[in-house]
Amino acid sequence: MDVNPDVAPAPGRLTVAAVLEQEEIRTGSPEVLAGGNRLSEEVRWVHVADSAAVGGLLEGGELVLTTGQAFRHSAEATGRFLDDVTAAGAAGVVIELVDERSEPATGAIAHLRAAVVGRDLPVVLLTRKVRFVRVTQVAHRVLVGEQLARVERARHVHEVFTQLSLESASEQRIVDRTAILLDSPVVLEDVAHRVLAFHGEDSVGLLRDWVQRARGVGYLEATGRRGGPEDWLQTPVGVRGRRWGRLVVPGPLVDDDEASQVLERAGQALTLARMAGRDERELLYQAQSGLIHELRHSHTLGEGEARTRAAALGLAEAPYYLPVVFRLDRHPDEDPTGLQLRERALLEELTRVVGRARRSALVAGMNSGSLGVLLPVPARQLEDGLVEDLCARLTAARRGEQEPDWSVGVAPSRPGLVEAAAGLDEAVQVAEIAGTLETRRQPFFRFGDLRLRGLLSNLRADPRVATFAAAELAPLLEYDDDAGLDLLERFLAHGGNKSALARTGYLSRPALYARLAKLQDKLGVSLDDAESRTALHVAVLCHRLQE
């Protein structure tokens, strides 16, 4: 039965096997001589050619239809033809070998059978005349229909994710729609392989040992598969050079090309959603920072206006407001950019923690590496508990990945917002002094917790204090004896107890005693004298605070 060329099969993926199922091909008594295991390969186009040098006309993926007039005379010529189309990446070859009487060309068939031995290229023999124009017409209608269907699917995918972006959809909603479009589970993870959102019926099976499994799948800078035990299709999420995660499909897919298109658009939508969220938060940060700056430096902003503006930024009304400052520890050789990035990360973490605790606060950058917080408190007796809870939540938010690298200073609460903002200066000073402590056994510090360091910090601008410290440490400072100063500081920190210092393993006992004797001679005072040790301790603290 003939196939009506005006009626194309339903759009779909065209393969070599699908072409062989055409009625027109079947009338030629097709016989697969080679490559039977590759009949499922996709056909990009169907090309009719009778030239022996057809390879230069191909781009790859074509199914070649030929009568073999240019090479059927010998097995060698037939072999060269097959070599040529194989090298060009053809999907297969259909060869009609019929003589002038429309009978099978037995000699040419023998040559072809000899030439296909050992080949895996699909080679199909036709021993009856076939109208190739009918074959190409039907095949090309299928291919064009498939291309139109792909365009329509691409348009639909584009519209879906554009609408999600316009609606400021959440990450979870974007992941849900992606999974529905792909009809497969989808997972969004961050760079530490923590699952941010997922969609799948069997959540237990999907996420079991996720971190361990995900670590075995390397990141790609483009959509694709990495290979390996977990051969997931993935796409990066985030701006190039600043990736913050990836979207993965940890299950089988029917068509990687179509799935890749959906996954890429989903990744773009997630990137835009995160950027839009950052823009919104950035405006809030700027507004809060501007208000705190005015509260600290403006002499015209009244309490009523301050409270109104703060309430508009989400700050709850309260009887008291507590000034708190978080100051990041300085890392050796850290440049200003690195400190700024850490400050921004702490700002975002702090904002999230306050929100999850269902509290409100005004947060703003202070000096470089410091964040000022105005925290509403319902009663003064609840201050310590609120700050401790905030610090604990902030530490827990890091999930044990990193110890807190900040010090926290707290100033007295005030009933007025303007007064509380003025107290941020004291909180900054407390946090700076707390940052000089070797150990911090409490989550936050008030001025009274700093004792001698707090007093000396208040006096460090007095030139008489600087003169005193310089005179006491002159034998060490004049010769830049950093090792001697370090030894003196350790000795004083252990209360002048040589045995206790030796037990720390800083130096062997004989070496330590010898070094201390030289240090004593250099300073010209007795290290066994309590008053001398006190004077030296004050001088060392002053020197460190002034550095």
C-alpha positions as a printed Julia matrix, in Angstrom:
547×3 Matrix{Float64}:
  0.0    0.0     0.0
  1.34   3.42   -0.98
  1.81   6.23    1.5
  0.05   9.5     0.7
  2.88  12.09    0.58
  0.47  14.83    1.57
 -0.1   13.2     4.95
  2.96  13.29    7.2
  3.37  11.04   10.22
  2.92  12.61   13.61
  5.84  14.81   14.61
  8.49  12.88   16.51
 12.1   11.82   16.55
 13.05  10.44   13.12
 15.38   7.43   13.2
 16.86   5.08   10.62
 14.39   2.4    11.75
 11.47   4.82   11.31
 12.51   5.55    7.7
 12.76   1.82    6.97
  9.17   1.41    8.17
  7.9    3.65    5.34
  5.74   1.76    2.88
  7.83   3.04   -0.03
 11.03   1.58    1.46
  9.31  -1.7     2.31
  8.38  -2.19   -1.34
 12.13  -2.4    -2.06
 12.52  -5.54    0.12
 15.0   -3.89    2.55
 17.72  -6.03    4.09
 19.97  -4.7     6.85
 23.49  -5.82    6.0
 25.36  -3.96    8.78
 24.79  -1.71   11.79
 21.6   -3.37   12.94
 22.31  -2.21   16.5
 22.37   1.44   15.39
 18.99   1.69   13.67
 17.71   3.84   16.55
 20.12   6.67   15.69
 18.53   9.99   14.9
 18.28  11.16   11.29
 18.76  14.89   10.76
 18.05  14.85    6.99
 17.59  12.44    4.1
 20.01  12.98    1.19
 19.82  11.4    -2.3
 23.2   11.04   -4.04
 24.79   8.88   -6.75
 28.29  10.38   -6.55
 31.07   8.24   -5.12
 32.49  11.29   -3.29
 29.38  12.3    -1.38
 31.15  12.79    1.98
 32.0   16.43    1.26
 28.29  17.24    0.93
 27.35  15.86    4.35
 27.35  17.57    7.76
 26.56  14.54    9.91
 23.37  12.72   10.83
 22.1   12.28    7.27
 20.57   9.11    5.86
 22.01   8.67    2.34
 19.86   7.13   -0.41
 21.77   5.95   -3.5
 21.57   3.56   -6.45
 25.34   3.01   -6.31
 25.94   3.65  -10.01
 29.32   5.28   -9.26
 30.78   2.46   -7.13
 28.78  -0.76   -7.63
 31.3   -2.15  -10.12
 33.71  -3.41   -7.42
 33.94  -4.21   -3.72
 36.9   -1.84   -3.35
 34.99   1.12   -4.78
 32.0    0.27   -2.63
 34.26   0.12    0.44
 35.72   3.56   -0.35
 32.22   4.99   -0.62
 31.24   3.53    2.73
 34.45   4.86    4.28
 33.63   8.3     2.95
 30.1    8.5     4.37
 31.24   6.96    7.68
 33.92   9.63    8.06
 31.31  12.32    7.31
 29.16  11.09   10.24
 26.22   9.8     8.22
 23.44   8.1    10.18
 23.2    5.3     7.6
 23.09   4.33    3.9
 20.27   2.83    1.86
 21.57   1.36   -1.41
 19.26   0.26   -4.24
 21.05  -2.32   -6.44
 18.77  -3.1    -9.4
 19.8   -3.67  -13.0
 18.27  -2.25  -16.18
 15.65  -5.04  -16.19
 14.56  -4.03  -12.65
 16.03  -7.24  -11.34
 18.49  -7.51   -8.42
 22.04  -6.68   -9.62
 23.66  -9.83   -8.3
 27.26  -8.79   -9.01
 26.88  -5.42   -7.31
 25.11  -7.08   -4.38
 28.04  -9.45   -3.95
 30.45  -6.49   -3.95
 28.33  -4.71   -1.3
 28.14  -7.77    0.94
 31.91  -8.06    0.81
 32.42  -4.35    1.52
 30.19  -4.2     4.65
 32.0   -6.94    6.56
 33.13  -5.6     9.96
 31.27  -2.28    9.69
 28.84  -0.86   12.23
 27.41   1.86    9.97
 23.78   0.97    9.2
 23.8   -0.26    5.57
 20.5   -1.32    4.01
 20.17  -3.14    0.69
 17.15  -2.65   -1.58
 16.66  -5.17   -4.37
 13.58  -3.56   -5.94
 13.12  -0.1    -7.4
 12.05   2.57   -4.91
 10.91   6.13   -5.6
 13.43   7.99   -3.46
 11.54  11.25   -3.94
  8.59   9.79   -2.01
 10.9    8.65    0.79
 12.53  12.06    1.14
  9.19  13.87    0.92
  7.65  11.94    3.81
 10.84  12.02    5.9
 11.3   15.75    5.44
  7.7   16.4     6.45
  8.37  14.5     9.67
 11.57  16.46   10.26
  9.93  19.82    9.59
  7.02  18.86   11.81
  9.46  17.9    14.55
 11.29  21.22   14.2
  8.0   23.12   14.42
  7.07  21.1    17.48
 10.42  21.92   19.06
  9.87  25.61   18.35
  6.42  25.41   19.93
  7.8   23.59   22.99
 10.6   26.18   23.28
  8.01  28.98   23.09
  5.95  27.32   25.82
  8.99  26.85   28.07
 10.0   30.47   27.5
  6.51  31.71   28.41
  6.37  29.56   31.56
  9.64  30.82   33.02
  9.09  34.41   31.88
  5.77  34.41   33.75
  7.43  32.93   36.84
 10.07  35.67   36.74
  7.43  38.4    36.36
  5.54  36.97   39.33
  8.74  36.92   41.47
  8.19  33.21   42.0
 10.03  31.5    44.84
 12.86  29.08   44.23
 10.62  26.19   45.28
  7.9   27.17   42.81
 10.42  27.38   39.95
 11.77  23.94   40.83
  8.21  22.54   40.99
  7.36  23.81   37.49
 10.68  22.5    36.13
  9.97  19.02   37.46
  6.47  19.08   35.93
  7.82  20.13   32.52
 10.47  17.41   32.62
  8.23  14.81   34.25
 11.22  13.95   36.44
 12.55  14.77   39.94
 14.57  17.99   40.15
 16.89  19.22   42.92
 18.37  22.68   43.53
 21.54  22.61   45.65
 24.07  25.21   46.74
 27.85  24.98   46.24
 28.16  23.03   49.51
 25.65  20.47   48.13
 22.95  21.51   50.6
 19.48  21.0    49.12
 17.7   24.36   48.8
 14.59  23.06   47.03
 13.42  19.82   45.4
 10.46  18.21   43.72
  9.92  14.47   43.61
  7.39  11.96   44.85
  9.88   9.79   46.73
 11.68  12.45   48.76
 13.43   9.87   50.97
 14.88   7.97   48.05
 15.67  11.15   46.16
 17.64  12.82   48.97
 19.2    9.78   50.64
 22.97  10.39   51.12
 22.58  13.44   48.92
 25.73  15.32   49.95
 27.92  12.25   49.48
 26.37  11.43   46.11
 26.46  15.01   44.86
 30.14  15.39   45.72
 30.86  12.63   43.24
 29.33  14.64   40.41
 31.68  17.44   39.4
 30.38  20.89   38.51
 30.04  22.01   34.91
 30.06  25.59   33.64
 27.42  24.68   31.05
 24.37  22.42   30.9
 25.31  18.78   30.42
 26.34  15.52   32.04
 29.65  14.91   33.83
 29.57  11.12   33.69
 30.42   8.79   36.55
 28.29   6.68   38.89
 25.71   9.47   39.21
 25.37  10.67   35.61
 23.08  13.62   36.31
 21.99  16.26   33.86
 22.87  19.59   35.47
 22.99  23.32   34.83
 24.83  25.97   36.87
 22.84  28.65   38.69
 24.18  32.16   39.19
 26.17  34.66   37.19
 29.32  33.26   35.56
 32.2   33.55   38.01
 29.76  33.82   40.92
 27.87  30.54   40.81
 25.86  29.87   43.96
 24.43  26.48   43.11
 23.22  24.13   40.41
 19.99  22.52   39.25
 20.18  18.77   38.67
 17.92  16.03   37.33
 18.99  12.88   39.19
 16.83  10.55   37.12
 16.48   9.17   33.58
 15.24  11.42   30.77
 13.67  10.68   27.4
 15.42  13.51   25.53
 18.48  15.27   26.94
 18.3   18.07   24.37
 14.78  19.13   25.33
 15.5   18.62   29.02
 18.62  20.78   28.72
 16.56  23.58   27.22
 14.1   23.45   30.12
 16.88  23.18   32.7
 18.77  26.16   31.27
 15.67  28.37   31.35
 14.96  27.24   34.91
 18.53  28.09   35.92
 18.16  31.55   34.39
 14.86  32.09   36.22
 16.46  31.06   39.52
 19.39  33.42   38.9
 17.02  36.3    38.15
 14.93  35.47   41.23
 18.01  35.57   43.46
 19.22  38.82   41.86
 15.77  40.42   42.27
 15.7   39.32   45.89
 19.16  40.78   46.44
 18.07  44.07   44.84
 15.07  44.24   47.17
 17.22  43.46   50.22
 19.84  45.96   49.04
 17.25  48.75   49.1
 16.22  47.74   52.61
 19.85  47.66   53.78
 20.47  51.11   52.33
 17.34  52.53   53.95
 18.25  51.11   57.37
 21.84  52.26   57.06
 20.71  55.76   56.11
 18.39  56.01   59.1
 21.02  54.81   61.58
 23.54  57.26   60.11
 21.06  60.11   60.6
 20.26  58.97   64.13
 23.95  59.06   65.04
 24.97  62.27   63.33
 21.91  64.45   62.77
 20.96  67.02   65.4
 17.6   67.81   63.79
 15.99  64.35   63.73
 13.49  64.16   66.59
 12.4   61.06   68.49
  8.91  61.07   66.99
 10.15  61.2    63.41
 12.83  58.61   64.16
 10.27  56.14   65.54
  7.93  56.73   62.59
 10.64  56.11   60.04
 11.94  53.09   61.94
  8.45  51.58   62.1
  8.12  52.06   58.33
 11.28  49.96   57.98
  9.74  47.21   60.1
 11.19  48.01   63.53
  8.78  47.07   66.3
  7.83  49.63   68.93
  9.4   48.8    72.31
 10.04  50.41   75.73
 13.81  50.11   75.22
 16.29  49.83   72.36
 19.59  48.02   72.8
 22.73  49.06   70.85
 24.72  45.98   69.71
 27.79  45.84   67.47
 29.24  42.8    65.69
 32.9   43.31   64.79
 34.63  40.83   62.49
 38.07  39.58   63.5
 40.83  40.69   61.17
 42.58  37.9    59.29
 46.31  38.1    58.53
 47.05  39.52   55.07
 43.34  40.08   54.37
 42.69  42.84   51.86
 39.82  45.34   52.24
 37.74  43.52   49.62
 37.89  40.27   51.57
 36.8   42.04   54.75
 33.96  43.73   52.89
 32.73  40.4    51.51
 32.76  38.86   54.99
 30.89  41.87   56.35
 28.22  41.51   53.66
 27.87  37.79   54.38
 27.46  38.5    58.1
 24.87  41.21   57.32
 22.79  38.76   55.28
 23.11  36.01   57.91
 22.14  38.42   60.68
 19.11  39.67   58.74
 17.92  36.09   58.09
 18.41  35.1    61.73
 16.43  38.09   63.01
 13.62  37.3    60.56
 13.47  33.6    61.46
 13.33  34.5    65.15
 10.3   36.69   64.31
 11.99  39.73   65.7
 12.85  43.09   64.19
 16.0   45.18   64.17
 17.75  47.97   62.37
 21.1   46.83   60.96
 23.78  48.93   59.29
 27.47  48.89   58.53
 29.57  50.95   60.95
 33.33  51.08   60.66
 34.88  48.71   58.13
 34.12  45.18   59.28
 31.53  46.17   61.91
 27.73  45.98   61.93
 25.57  48.1    64.22
 22.23  46.73   65.43
 19.4   48.51   67.24
 17.37  45.77   68.92
 13.93  46.42   70.48
 13.61  44.86   73.95
 10.39  44.63   75.99
 12.19  44.86   79.35
 15.75  45.47   80.53
 15.91  42.18   82.42
 15.41  40.38   79.07
 18.36  42.06   77.33
 20.99  39.41   78.01
 18.69  36.57   76.98
 17.78  38.26   73.71
 21.41  38.95   72.75
 22.49  35.43   73.78
 19.71  33.93   71.65
 20.67  36.11   68.69
 24.34  35.09   68.95
 23.42  31.42   69.35
 21.15  31.49   66.29
 23.8   33.26   64.25
 26.41  30.67   65.22
 24.01  27.79   64.54
 23.21  29.24   61.09
 26.73  28.3    60.05
 25.93  24.67   60.89
 29.31  24.01   62.43
 31.19  24.86   59.25
 33.08  27.72   60.83
 33.64  29.04   64.34
 32.35  32.58   65.01
 34.96  35.04   63.77
 33.45  38.1    65.37
 33.25  39.85   68.75
 30.05  41.39   70.08
 29.86  44.62   72.05
 26.72  45.79   73.88
 26.03  49.25   75.28
 23.29  50.14   77.84
 19.74  50.15   76.49
 17.9   53.44   76.16
 14.18  54.28   76.08
 14.69  56.53   73.07
 15.77  55.46   69.62
 18.02  58.49   69.16
 19.77  57.83   72.49
 20.2   54.16   71.64
 21.8   55.04   68.28
 24.29  57.25   70.12
 25.2   54.23   72.25
 26.46  52.41   69.18
 29.77  54.26   69.53
 30.3   52.69   72.95
 29.28  49.27   71.6
 31.85  49.66   68.78
 34.55  50.39   71.35
 33.55  47.4    73.49
 33.58  45.07   70.44
 37.02  46.34   69.38
 38.49  45.72   72.86
 36.8   42.3    73.09
 38.45  41.44   69.79
 41.88  41.79   71.41
 41.11  39.11   74.03
 42.95  35.81   73.54
 39.87  33.84   74.57
 36.24  34.87   74.57
 34.35  32.79   77.08
 31.05  34.62   76.63
 28.97  35.41   73.54
 28.97  39.19   74.08
 30.64  41.85   76.23
 29.62  44.98   78.01
 32.09  47.65   79.12
 32.17  46.27   82.65
 33.3   42.86   81.35
 36.51  44.32   79.93
 37.9   45.58   83.25
 41.46  46.9    82.83
 41.35  46.74   79.03
 38.22  48.87   79.07
 39.82  51.5    81.29
 42.99  51.62   79.2
 40.94  51.85   76.01
 39.26  54.97   77.32
 42.65  56.43   78.26
 44.63  55.4    75.2
 44.24  58.81   73.55
 45.9   60.45   76.57
 49.55  61.18   75.6
 50.65  60.47   79.16
 49.46  56.86   78.84
 51.37  56.46   75.58
 54.48  57.96   77.17
 54.22  55.58   80.12
 53.89  52.5    77.85
 56.78  53.62   75.65
 59.05  54.18   78.67
 58.27  50.79   80.23
 58.85  48.89   76.98
 61.6   51.08   75.55
 64.36  48.41   75.7
 62.19  46.18   73.5
 60.53  48.74   71.22
 63.73  50.63   70.37
 65.29  47.47   68.9
 62.08  46.04   67.4
 62.41  43.02   69.65
 59.07  41.4    68.72
 60.17  38.03   70.11
 61.03  39.59   73.46
 57.7   41.44   73.56
 55.83  38.21   72.74
 57.66  36.35   75.52
 56.88  39.13   78.02
 53.21  39.11   77.05
 52.95  35.33   77.47
 54.77  35.47   80.81
 52.45  38.18   82.15
 49.36  36.39   80.83
 50.34  33.43   83.03
 50.58  35.65   86.08
 54.37  35.59   86.13
 54.33  31.82   86.72
 57.29  30.33   84.86
 56.2   26.75   85.43
 52.73  27.4    84.03
 54.23  29.02   80.93
 56.64  26.11   80.48
 53.75  23.62   80.61
 52.2   25.24   77.54
 55.06  23.88   75.45
 56.06  27.35   74.28
 59.72  26.57   75.09
 61.55  23.9    76.98
 61.98  24.74   80.67
 65.78  25.41   80.51
 65.41  27.52   77.36
 62.47  29.43   78.85
 64.32  30.23   82.07
 67.36  31.41   80.11
 65.22  33.62   77.84
 63.4   35.15   80.82
 66.72  35.93   82.52
 67.93  37.76   79.39
 64.59  39.57   79.14
 64.84  40.7    82.76
 68.38  42.03   82.19
 67.23  43.86   79.06
 64.27  45.51   80.8
 66.34  46.41   83.85
 63.58  45.45   86.3
 62.86  42.34   88.36
 60.19  40.11   86.87
 59.64  38.64   90.32
 58.47  42.0    91.64
 54.65  42.3    91.59
 54.64  46.06   90.99
 57.06  45.69   88.07
 54.9   43.0    86.5
 51.79  45.17   86.96
 53.48  48.15   85.3
 54.71  46.0    82.43
 51.29  44.39   82.0
 49.6   47.8    81.76
 52.25  48.95   79.29
 51.82  45.86   77.07
 48.02  46.27   77.05
 48.35  49.96   76.12
 50.79  49.08   73.35
 48.48  46.42   71.89
 45.45  48.73   72.02
 47.37  51.42   70.15
 48.55  49.06   67.38
